[in-house]
Amino acid sequence: MSAEPAAPTTVDSDAAADPLHAQPAGPARVGRAPSAALGPRPILPLWAALLVSALGGFVYDLGFPGAGAWPLAFVGIAMALVPLVGRSLLSSFHVGLAFGLAFYLSHVSWTSLYLGPIPWLALSILESLFVAGGAVLITLAYRWMPQVGNSRWLQLIALPALVAGLWIVRETVTGTFPYGGFPWGRAALSQSESPFAPVVSWIGSTGLGFVMVAITACAIEWVRARGWRDLRTAIPVVALLIAAVLTPAFPTAPAGELRVASVQGDGPAGYFDEREQGDVLRAQLEATEPVLDEDVDVLLWPEGGSDIDPTRSDSVARIFDRLSEELDAPVILNTVTVEGAEGDERFYNTSLLWEAGEGAVDRFAKRNPVPFGEYIPDRWFYDALVPELTGLIQRGYSPGAQPPVFDLGETVTGLAICFDVIYDGLIWEGARDGAELYMFQTNNADFRGTDENQQQLAIARLRAIETGRSVVNISTVGTSQVIGPSGRTIDALPAYEAGAMVTDVELRTGLTPSVVLGWAVPLLLVLGSLAGLGWAGVAAQRNARRRTGSGAGREGALEA
């Protein structure tokens, strides 16, 4: 009796490219199910995975301001994850790169407004390479976790948690490297006006990002497991969703009010605006005139509100003395200060607390100057590559080291200057140093008409919720708002118009869990996720060897 010819087989291109997905050679064994060691098959062919992933990057961006359709952030995350299931490592890198490029080229397109395509492309490509590396890790999670065990709860709970943790690993890396990182575009930053926003007061933006991806990954696994056949399997995703939506913001304690006058001068404050020295100062002074008769506790100006340093100009010092005297209140202004001997000067983007007759009684210099915007790192290298662009930045700002708070007498305010607001540690430090509200000074003049100011405002709104503090976000050109501890807008100025607000701002005391835990949440998620992935890889390989050994033993017994 002749042997029955083996049925033809089809080979998936991704599986063929990856030895761990490849079927073993040799004749088929009757009654043997496909080995779990092979891992899941791709849900999508590679061409479709690239298309879905790229489209997902655009959809993900729509979840952020300016479109601000926050549910689409979850859809974008799903479109990033589904194409990674069953992929080879090389193709998962390409799929992740497609998502990253589509997202960042859309999300930070404002970087090309004045400087052209090179900084925009360089930043987008760099961040997308990190996204691609994260996609490889997530692909390994989808490959190894099913090989650890056959429990459906492992699939519905442990796998989504690991995937979410690895997403956070990638966000943490992009927010740290290189040159201090670029935390812009983290998942949580899409949720400033969503029901999920209060979660940040408990576990910060990193924790909220983890919850978002975990919910999405849970839903994906529920569909893959055909969970509608047993509705009990929906418990993990439904429970996580309900818990996230119903979590209230952590309550901080009311501690009175502070009457704040904040001024948006709409002066020529951009790099390429035509102006003479003092024009920005004059614009701020004109916009301040209507509030000089008001009874206020402090006057707040935006980043770059004075283009002449009053500590080096007696005439400008007299202007701020007059403002402080007329208001009978201190003035918080921002200017460029210089330290060091001639030829060895160090420049700082500095906020000054000015009091009549005493001058600058305190100062805070920006902690995180923007690479390639406020200074050129490794200048010798980049001067050789793009001297026409690096030449635009003649002086580089040094990072400050002062505490990010000003003591206003009856209260303490936390501080952040422009992009400082995206760095978690600085905000936590302000709350721990006694801040009862925050004053964020920024200059969005170089990004007029783009989504940048709305994206930054969304970050400021999340900071209010995260710390349980009011935030006065004042810009040279907008968007300027006063935001309450719940994230609700209390007062606002139209963008690109001169104006001033006089607002009774609520003060709060007490530290939220997010501030108390600080770096513990990112550290736990990053180290736990990497350890979890390593454990899954070891367990998968051990189980694969065990299955291989038991299979060989059975075959030997049959031959005997």
Secondary structure, 3 states (H helix, E strand, C coil): CCCCCCCCCCCCHHHHHCCCCCCCCCCCCCCCCCCHHHCCCCCCCHHHHHHHHHHHHHHHHHCCCCCCCCHHHHHHHHHHHHHHCCCCHHHHHHHHHHHHHHHHHHHCHHHHHHHCHHHHHHHHHHHHHHHHHHHHHHHHHHHHHHHHCCCHHHHHHHHHHHHHHHHHHHHHHHCCCCCCCCCCCCHHHHCCCCCCHHHHHHHHHHHHHHHHHHHHHHHHHHHHCCHHHCHHHHHHHHHHHHHHHHCCCCCCEEEEEEEEEEEECCCCCCCCCCCCCCHHHHHHHHHHHHHCCCCCCEEECCCCCCCCCCCCCHHHHHHHHHHHHHHCCCEEEEEEEEECCCCCCEEEEEEEEEECCCEEEEEEECCCCCECCCECCCHHHHHHHCHHHHCCCCCCECCCCCCCEEECCCCEEEEEEHHHHHCHHHHHHHHHCCCCEEEEEECCHHHCCCCHHHHHHHHHHHHHHHHCCEEEEEECCCCEEEECCCCCEEEEECCCCCEEEEEEEEEEECCCHHHHHCCHHHHHHHHHHHHHHHHHHHHHHHHHHHHHHHHHHHHHHHHC
